[in-house]
Amino acid sequence: MDTSVVTNPISGFHPDFLQSLPAADYHSHPAIGHSSLVRIMRSPAHYQDYATYPPEPTVAMKLGTAFHTALLEWELFGKTFVVAPKFDRRTKAGKAQALAWETGHTGKIILTPDQMEAIGKMVLAVREHKGARRLLGDGLAETSGFWRDERTGIECKMRPDFLAAEGETIAGIVDIKTCVDASADGFSRAIATQGYDVQAAFYQDGMKTLSGETVPFYFIAIEKEAPYALAVYRASQAMLEIGREKYRAALELLSWCRRNNFWPSYQPGGEIETIDLPRWAANFSLDG
């Protein structure tokens, strides 16, 4: 891969309220991140299960992590990932060669040549987009911030993919999302269904608490399949306000659940509800 596409921290820029932690240390820290808030918005039971039994990364998640690392932390890529050669596993010798190779790379995440090719094309797509290249030109990748929510006392955390810098000033929080559809319509649906609005508001407010500054939030959305189309979006004020209401409600709910040691799912009181079709299905007509 052409390593000139890789972003590195600029000299001298590292705010003292941010920590350079390995990803594993950040994720194991008990503070609440936006992923936990999204889950408790579904139900406290879903949050509790997520917190107690963290899910194993899926293939899609591993590929996304590999892309992030190749783009933002190339110096770590070779320590974390390895591309597997092709073995003829139909033969006894091929199986033995594959086993020996895998044993020699224990602890690393294995990528196929096709996955590595896709990652390289995705990184190149970012490089060729003027707006993305500008946002990722100077700054810091994968730093961690921690703060205590003033209203609930809950310890919170964030790990922005990238903090864009202008001199010694943070100019933007940049989050890189792999997706199916990076168009404005397609990605706005992903924002709503995946809770990215919650993340944007939570990170913006966390940065305000830590730095005293209100920093814009940007998405770099890139499709996971060819032609690896990419778009860059700035979170609107309306989106941030909605996300803020959601995460504030989620923190209040988490605080209540902790105080009462009660983690219900959809029907806290064991109710029996009437259910109807969704609005789109209710518009069906036998007359065509």
C-alpha positions as CSV (number, residue, x, y, z in Angstrom):
1,M,0.0,0.0,0.0
2,D,1.2,3.5,-0.7
3,T,1.9,4.8,2.8
4,S,1.8,8.4,1.7
5,V,-2.0,8.2,2.2
6,V,-1.5,7.6,5.9
7,T,-2.2,10.4,8.4
8,N,0.3,11.0,11.3
9,P,0.0,13.4,14.3
10,I,1.5,16.8,13.7
11,S,4.5,17.8,15.7
12,G,3.7,19.3,19.0
13,F,0.0,19.0,18.9
14,H,-1.3,16.9,21.8
15,P,-3.8,18.5,24.2
16,D,-3.1,17.5,27.8
17,F,-6.7,16.5,28.4
18,L,-6.4,13.6,25.9
19,Q,-4.7,10.3,26.6
20,S,-2.8,8.0,24.2
21,L,-4.2,4.6,25.2
22,P,-4.2,1.3,23.3
23,A,-7.6,0.6,22.0
24,A,-8.0,-2.5,24.3
25,D,-7.3,-0.3,27.4
26,Y,-9.9,2.2,26.2
27,H,-12.6,-0.3,25.6
28,S,-12.0,-2.1,28.9
29,H,-12.3,1.1,30.8
30,P,-15.6,1.2,32.8
31,A,-16.6,4.7,31.8
32,I,-19.6,5.0,29.5
33,G,-19.1,5.4,25.8
34,H,-21.7,6.2,23.1
35,S,-22.1,2.5,22.1
36,S,-23.4,1.8,25.7
37,L,-25.8,4.7,25.4
38,V,-27.2,3.5,22.1
39,R,-27.8,0.1,23.6
40,I,-29.6,1.4,26.7
41,M,-31.8,3.4,24.4
42,R,-33.0,0.1,23.1
43,S,-33.5,-1.2,26.6
44,P,-31.6,-1.4,29.9
45,A,-31.5,-5.2,29.5
46,H,-29.7,-4.9,26.2
47,Y,-27.2,-2.5,27.8
48,Q,-26.6,-4.8,30.7
49,D,-26.0,-7.8,28.5
50,Y,-23.6,-5.7,26.3
51,A,-21.7,-4.5,29.4
52,T,-21.5,-8.0,31.0
53,Y,-20.7,-10.0,27.8
54,P,-19.0,-7.7,25.3
55,P,-19.7,-9.1,21.8
56,E,-16.9,-10.6,19.7
57,P,-16.0,-8.5,16.7
58,T,-17.8,-9.6,13.5
59,V,-16.0,-10.0,10.1
60,A,-17.4,-6.6,9.0
61,M,-16.1,-5.0,12.2
62,K,-12.6,-6.4,11.8
63,L,-12.5,-5.2,8.2
64,G,-13.6,-1.7,9.4
65,T,-10.9,-1.7,12.1
66,A,-8.3,-2.8,9.6
67,F,-9.3,0.1,7.3
68,H,-9.2,2.6,10.2
69,T,-5.8,1.4,11.2
70,A,-4.4,1.5,7.7
71,L,-5.7,5.0,7.1
72,L,-4.9,6.6,10.5
73,E,-2.3,4.4,12.3
74,W,-0.2,2.8,9.6
75,E,2.7,2.2,12.0
76,L,0.4,-0.2,14.0
77,F,-1.0,-2.0,11.0
78,G,1.7,-4.5,10.6
79,K,1.7,-5.3,14.3
80,T,-2.0,-6.0,14.3
81,F,-2.9,-7.4,10.9
82,V,-1.3,-9.9,8.5
83,V,-2.3,-10.8,5.0
84,A,-2.6,-14.6,4.4
85,P,-1.1,-16.2,1.4
86,K,-3.2,-18.6,-0.6
87,F,-3.0,-22.2,0.4
88,D,-4.5,-25.2,-1.3
89,R,-6.5,-26.5,1.6
90,R,-7.9,-29.3,-0.5
91,T,-4.6,-31.2,0.0
92,K,-3.0,-32.5,3.1
93,A,0.2,-30.6,2.4
94,G,-1.8,-27.4,1.9
95,K,-3.6,-27.8,5.1
96,A,-0.4,-28.4,7.0
97,Q,1.2,-25.3,5.4
98,A,-1.8,-23.2,6.3
99,L,-1.8,-24.4,9.9
100,A,1.9,-23.7,10.3
101,W,1.5,-20.2,8.8
102,E,-1.4,-19.4,11.1
103,T,0.6,-20.7,14.2
104,G,3.4,-18.4,13.2
105,H,1.1,-15.4,13.2
106,T,-0.9,-16.1,16.4
107,G,-2.3,-13.0,17.9
108,K,-2.7,-11.1,14.7
109,I,-5.9,-10.5,12.8
110,I,-5.7,-12.3,9.4
111,L,-6.8,-10.6,6.3
112,T,-7.3,-12.2,2.9
113,P,-5.6,-10.7,-0.2
114,D,-9.0,-9.5,-1.4
115,Q,-9.7,-7.8,1.9
116,M,-6.3,-6.1,1.7
117,E,-7.0,-4.9,-1.8
118,A,-10.3,-3.5,-0.8
119,I,-8.7,-1.7,2.2
120,G,-6.1,-0.2,-0.1
121,K,-8.7,1.1,-2.5
122,M,-10.8,2.6,0.3
123,V,-7.7,4.4,1.7
124,L,-7.0,5.7,-1.8
125,A,-10.6,7.0,-2.1
126,V,-10.1,9.0,1.0
127,R,-6.9,10.5,-0.3
128,E,-8.5,11.5,-3.5
129,H,-11.4,13.4,-1.9
130,K,-10.4,17.0,-1.3
131,G,-12.6,17.5,1.7
132,A,-11.5,14.3,3.5
133,R,-7.8,15.0,2.7
134,R,-8.1,18.4,4.2
135,L,-9.8,17.2,7.4
136,L,-7.1,14.5,7.8
137,G,-4.2,16.6,6.9
138,D,-3.1,17.6,10.4
139,G,-4.2,16.3,13.8
140,L,-4.3,13.3,16.1
141,A,-5.7,9.8,15.5
142,E,-7.3,7.6,18.1
143,T,-6.8,9.6,21.3
144,S,-9.1,9.0,24.4
145,G,-10.9,11.5,26.6
146,F,-12.6,11.0,29.9
147,W,-15.0,13.2,31.9
148,R,-17.7,13.0,34.5
149,D,-21.3,14.0,33.5
150,E,-22.3,16.9,35.7
151,R,-26.0,16.0,36.0
152,T,-25.7,12.3,36.7
153,G,-22.2,11.9,38.0
154,I,-21.6,9.1,35.4
155,E,-18.0,8.8,34.1
156,C,-18.0,9.1,30.3
157,K,-15.4,8.4,27.6
158,M,-14.8,9.0,23.9
159,R,-12.3,8.0,21.4
160,P,-12.6,10.1,18.2
161,D,-11.1,8.5,15.1
162,F,-9.4,11.8,14.4
163,L,-9.1,15.3,15.7
164,A,-8.5,17.8,12.9
165,A,-6.1,20.6,13.9
166,E,-5.3,24.1,12.8
167,G,-2.1,25.0,14.5
168,E,-2.7,24.2,18.2
169,T,-6.5,24.4,17.9
170,I,-8.9,21.5,17.4
171,A,-10.8,22.3,14.3
172,G,-13.1,19.3,14.1
173,I,-14.0,15.9,15.4
174,V,-13.8,13.4,12.5
175,D,-15.5,10.0,12.5
176,I,-14.9,7.5,9.7
177,K,-17.8,5.2,8.9
178,T,-17.8,2.3,6.5
179,C,-21.3,1.9,5.1
180,V,-23.5,0.4,2.4
181,D,-24.7,3.7,1.0
182,A,-22.7,6.9,1.4
183,S,-25.2,9.1,-0.4
184,A,-26.9,11.8,1.6
185,D,-30.2,9.9,1.7
186,G,-28.6,6.6,2.4
187,F,-26.2,7.8,5.1
188,S,-28.8,9.9,6.9
189,R,-30.8,6.7,7.3
190,A,-27.7,5.0,8.8
191,I,-27.3,7.9,11.2
192,A,-30.8,7.4,12.4
193,T,-30.7,3.6,12.7
194,Q,-27.2,3.3,14.1
195,G,-27.3,6.2,16.6
196,Y,-24.6,8.2,15.0
197,D,-26.4,11.4,16.0
198,V,-26.0,10.3,19.6
199,Q,-22.3,9.8,19.1
200,A,-21.9,13.2,17.4
201,A,-23.6,15.1,20.2
202,F,-22.0,13.1,22.9
203,Y,-18.5,13.6,21.5
204,Q,-19.1,17.3,20.9
205,D,-20.3,17.9,24.4
206,G,-17.5,15.8,25.8
207,M,-15.0,17.9,23.9
208,K,-16.7,21.0,25.2
209,T,-16.3,19.8,28.8
210,L,-12.7,18.9,28.3
211,S,-11.5,21.8,26.2
212,G,-14.1,24.5,26.8
213,E,-14.6,24.8,23.0
214,T,-17.5,23.7,20.8
215,V,-16.0,21.8,17.9
216,P,-17.9,20.7,14.7
217,F,-18.4,17.0,14.1
218,Y,-17.7,15.5,10.7
219,F,-18.5,12.1,9.1
220,I,-16.4,10.6,6.4
221,A,-18.7,7.9,5.0
222,I,-17.2,5.3,2.6
223,E,-18.9,2.4,1.0
224,K,-17.5,-1.1,1.7
225,E,-17.9,-2.3,-1.9
226,A,-16.6,-1.1,-5.2
227,P,-16.4,1.6,-6.4
228,Y,-15.8,2.6,-2.7
229,A,-17.8,5.8,-3.1
230,L,-17.1,8.4,-0.4
231,A,-18.8,11.5,1.0
232,V,-18.0,13.9,3.8
233,Y,-20.7,15.5,5.9
234,R,-20.8,17.9,8.8
235,A,-23.4,17.2,11.4
236,S,-26.2,19.8,11.4
237,Q,-27.2,21.7,14.4
238,A,-30.6,20.0,14.3
239,M,-29.0,16.6,14.3
240,L,-26.8,17.5,17.2
241,E,-29.8,18.8,19.2
242,I,-31.7,15.6,18.7
243,G,-28.7,13.5,19.5
244,R,-28.2,15.5,22.6
245,E,-31.7,14.9,23.8
246,K,-31.3,11.2,23.2
247,Y,-28.0,10.8,25.0
248,R,-29.1,12.9,28.0
249,A,-32.2,10.7,28.3
250,A,-30.0,7.6,28.1
251,L,-27.7,8.8,30.8
252,E,-30.7,9.6,33.1
253,L,-32.1,6.1,32.4
254,L,-28.7,4.5,33.2
255,S,-28.4,6.5,36.4
256,W,-31.9,5.3,37.4
257,C,-31.2,1.7,36.6
258,R,-28.0,1.8,38.6
259,R,-29.7,3.3,41.6
260,N,-32.5,0.7,41.5
261,N,-30.5,-2.2,40.3
262,F,-33.2,-2.9,37.8
263,W,-32.5,-3.6,34.1
264,P,-35.9,-4.2,32.3
265,S,-36.4,-4.8,28.6
266,Y,-39.3,-3.6,26.6
267,Q,-42.1,-3.9,29.1
268,P,-40.9,-3.0,32.6
269,G,-44.1,-3.8,34.3
270,G,-44.9,-7.0,32.4
271,E,-47.6,-5.2,30.4
272,I,-49.6,-6.8,27.5
273,E,-49.8,-4.4,24.6
274,T,-51.8,-4.2,21.4
275,I,-49.5,-4.2,18.3
276,D,-50.3,-3.0,14.8
277,L,-48.6,-3.0,11.5
278,P,-46.0,-0.4,10.7
279,R,-47.3,2.6,8.8
280,W,-45.7,1.5,5.5
281,A,-47.3,-1.9,5.7
282,A,-50.7,-0.4,6.6
283,N,-50.8,1.3,3.3
284,F,-51.1,-2.0,1.4
285,S,-54.2,-2.2,-0.8
286,L,-55.7,-5.4,-2.3
287,D,-56.9,-3.2,-5.2
288,G,-53.3,-2.4,-6.2
